[in-house]
Structures are given as C-alpha cells and as structure tokens.
Amino acid sequence: MASRTGSRRHTVIGVLLTALMLFPVYWMLNVSLTPQSDMRKSPPDLLPLHPTFEGYRAVLRDQLPCLGTSLLIGLGTVALTLVLAAPAGYSLAKLRPRGGGLLSLALLIAQMIPGIVMAMGFYGIFLNAGLLNSWWGLIVADSTISVPFGVMIFAAFMSGIPDELTAAARIDGAGALRVFWSVVLPVSRNAVVTVSLFGFLWAWSDFVFANTLDGGGDLRPITLGIYRYIGNNNQEWNAIMATAVVASVPATALLVLAQRYVAAGVTAGAVKD
C-alpha cells in the first residue's frame, strides 16, 4: 500500500514538473494565435478566445525563404560534420595514433569556447576570404561546433566495437579505409544518427554565427527571420511566436523519430566490460 502511494506521488510530481516545463511551449502557441490588439491585455488570456492566423500568414508570406536557408545550412552542416568526424573518431578508437589523448583533450576544450568568441574570430577570417553573408560560410562556422562533439561520440561508440570484427576484415585483405567504410561505419548507425541530429539542431537554432557572419546576406536563416520582427517601435509578437512554432516542428519531429538512436549513441562507451 505504501509503495502504491509513493508511486502515485511520484507520478503526480512528474506530471506537474512536465506541465511546468511545457508551459512555455503552450504559451508560445497561445500567443501565436492572439490578435495583435490583445497583446497588452491585462491579465492575459490563458486561452486564445479570439484566435487569429495572421501570424502564420506572415510566416508563409515572409519566412519560407528563411526556413529553406536554415534547412540548407542544417543539412550542409550534417554532411560536413559526418565527413570529418566519422573518420577522425575511427582513427582515435581503432588506429590509436600518437597524440590521440592530447587530441581528445583539445576537442574537449574546444567545446568550452564561447560561440561569441569564435564568431569574432570567424568574422576576420571570413572577411578576408570573402565568405561573409554566404550560406556555405555558415556551414563551415556551425561545423566547428558539431565536429568536436561528433568526433568524441564516434570515438566512444567505435571503441566499443569488438577488435575481432576489424581483425577478421583485415585478414580478408581489407585495408584501414575499407574496414572503416564496410565494417565499422555500418554498425555505427546510432552514432551517425546522434551526431547528425545534434549537428542539424545546432545549425538550425544558431543565432550568434548567423547574426555575426550573415547579418546582411540575402539568404538569411530562420533565427534572423524571427529577429526581423523585433524593432524599437514594432514588436509583432504573434508573428514572432508563429515563426517559432513553425521552426520548432522540424526539430521536434527529428527528436521524436530519433530518440532511441540518440539514447544509444550518447551512452555508447559509458559502460566498459
């Protein structure tokens, strides 16, 4: 009886905490349906009593190019991250080069550098290279965040692959590259999905690099698209929240579809035999 009461208490606490964490999402949806004239109403309505889709019409009118640009940058970041991180992780996990420990430490330190510091450095480099206000420049910049994370995830996951599997492939005459492509990479699906998801989400939600390196470009990502609605004398909150709702859909869908792969990929290497 006591255990059943404790279980109910835990369930109630879990529901309350979940509702508290999801309330900003609900409020974002509520405001996106609220007419602009009711924004300063006090107290605000907890439900959209007079819903309007003007904010969503503004998204379709103004933000579709920005959504397409963010999708392009996100997919480009994923591709570049996988091309660089997967072989590097394989090298650290299976080839064990000299200085691998120092490289792992450098990757860990790279994760601690604030994005704004990197953005200032990139601005000078991109200015001289002619990469400012370009979507491929943002792909390179966003990849500097996701590649170190990807290398660590791949290295942790691939270190758990039995050496007997790669040794058997070498006995059959496969070189290091063939072992990586035909043996190691196919069984690293969880790590591939995890790195791809986090790389896409970082690129999709990036504002610091976008505002610093692409503030005046024609192809602006969705984070800058939202920012254009905010001004000193003009704050279109229903359009802002409608854009945020639409921009949240791809990220939410990806998280729901890939959650079991992400759980396996992130915890890879945490338990050793």
N, C-alpha and C positions, 0 to 999 in steps of 0.2 A: 504493500500500500504506500509505504514511504517512497519507494523508488518510482512508483507511478506519479505521485505528487511532484517529486523532483523533476521527472521528465516533462510534466506539463508546465512547470515553472520555467524550465529551460526553453521549452517551445514558445511560451509567451514572450520571454526575454528576446529570443531570436527574432520573432515576428516584429516586436517593437523596434529593435535595432535595424532590421531590414527596412521597415517603413521609414525610419529616421534617415537612413542613407539614401533611400529612393525618393524622398520628398523633393529634393532639388530637381530631379528629373520630371516629377509631376508638375512642379511649379513652372518649369521651362515650357512644358506642353500647355499649361493653363494660360500663361502669358502670351504664347504664340497665337492663341485663339481670342485674346482680349482686344476689343477695339482700342485704337489709339486714344480716343476721348475718355476712356475709363481707366487709363493707366495711373492717374494721380488720385484715384478714388480712395477714400479712407473711411473705414478699413477696406482693404482689397477683397474682392470676391474670391472665395475658395474654389468656386466652380465658375466656368465661363458661361454666365447667364445669357449673354447676348453674343454668341460666338461669331467670329468673322474669319474668313480665309484670305484676307487681304495680305497678311504676312507671307503666306505660302504662294500667293500670286506674285508677290515681289521676288520670292526665291526663284520661281520659274522664269520671271522676266529678267532678273539681273544676275543670278548666281550660277546658272547652268555652266557657263564657260569656266567659272572658278572651280566648280565641282570636277569638271573634266580635267583641269590642270592639276588639281590635287590627286586625282586618280592616276594621271600620267606620272607625276612625281613619286607617288607611293609605289607603283609597280616598278618604276625605274630603280628606286632605292632598294627594293627587294631583290631585283635581278643583280645589281652591282654588289649587294651585300653577300648574296649566296656565292657569286663567282669568287669573291675574295675570302670570305670567312670559312667556307667548307674546306678548301684545300689547306688553309692555314691550320684549322682545327685538326685535320687529319695528320698533318705534319707533326704538330705538338703531341698528339695522342699516340701515334704509331711509329713515326720515323724518329722521334725524340732527338731533334738536332741539338747541338751545343748552344747554350744560352737560352734554352727553352724556358727555364724558370724565370730568367730576367725578362723575357718577352711577355710571359704571363703576368708578371708584376707590372710591366709597363701598360698592358691592356687594362689591368685593374685600375691603375692610376688615371688612365685616360677617361674612365667612366666618371671620375670625380671632378673633372674640369668643368666649370660652369659654361653653359651654352653661350652666354653673352660674351665671355672671354674669347671663345673660339670664333664667334661671329665677327668680332672686331678684327681678329687676325685674318679671317677669310676675306673681309672687305678689302683690305690692302692687296691681298694676293689676287682676288678676282678683278680688282680694278686694273691691275697691270696685265692680267691675262685676257681681259675683255669678256669675262663671264658674268658680269653684273646684269641683273634683270633678265636672266635666262633660266628656263626650267631645268636644263642639264646642270647648271651651276648649283641649283638647289638639290639635285640628286646627289651630287658629289658631297655637298655640305652635310646633308642628312645621313649619308652613308658613314660619315666619320663618327656618328653616334651609334649606329647599329652594328658596324663591323666589329669593334672590340667586343661587344656583347655577344655577337654571333660566334666569334672565334672561341670564346670561353664556353658557350653552350655546346658547340660542336666538339671541342676537345674533351669536355666532360662526358658527353654521350659516347663518342667513339672510343674513349679509353675503356668503356665497359664492354666493347665488342671482343669476343674471345680471340686471342692471338692465333689459336689453332685454325681459325677460319681464314685469316690472311695468310698464314703459313701454307695452308693447303693450296691456296691460289698461286703462291709463289712457286711451289713445287710443280704445278702445272705449267709453269713458264710465264706467268703474268708478272709484269713489271710493277713498280710502285704506282704509276698513274693508272694502269689497268685495274689493279687491286682497289684503288680508291673509287674509280668510276663504276666498276662492275660488281664489287663485293661490299665495300664499306658504305658508300652513299645510298644504295637501295635499302639497306637495313637501318638507315638513319632518318627514316621518314618523320618520326616525332620531332627530332631536332630541326629538320628542314621546315616543318610547319611552324614550330615555335619561333625560330629566327625570322621567318617570313612574316608572321603575324606581328611581332613586335617591331620589325623594321617598317612595315606598312603603317602601323599605328603611329609611330614616331614621326614619320614623314607626313602623314595625314593631319596630325594635330600640331605640327610645328608652326610657331609664330615668330620666334626670335630670329631664326635664319631668314625666313620669308620677308619679314619687315626690314631687315638689315640689308639683304642681298637682292631683293626683288621688289622694293617699295615702289619703283616707277615703271615696272615692266607691264607689257600688255597681257601676259599670261600670269595672272595672279592666283594663288591657291585660295581655298575657301576660308582659311583663317583671316586673310586680308580682305576677303569679300565681306565677312562679318564686320570687320573693323571699319569698313567704309560707311556703315550705317550710323556710326557714333561720331558726333561732332559737338562743337561748343553750343550750338543753338538747335541741334536736331538729333534726337535720340529715338529712332524708330524701334522701340523695344519689341513690338510684335514681330517685325521683320527679322530682328536680331535673333529672337528665340525660335522663330520658324526655321531660319537658316541653321541654327544649332540643332534643332530636331532632325532636319533632313541630313545634316552632316554626321549625326550620331548613328544613323541607320546602318551604313556600311560597317562601321566599327563594331556595333552591337551584333550584327549578323555574323561577322567573322569570328567574334569571341564565342558565340553560341555554337557555331559549327565546329570550331577547332579546339574547344576547351579540353577535351580528353587527350588530344595530342599535346597540347601545351602543358598539361599537368605532368605527363610522362617525360616531355622534353626538359622541363625546368628541373625536375627532381633527378634527372639522369646523373649518375656519378655520386649521388649523395650517400648511397649505401654501398659499401665495399664488402666483398666476401672475405 
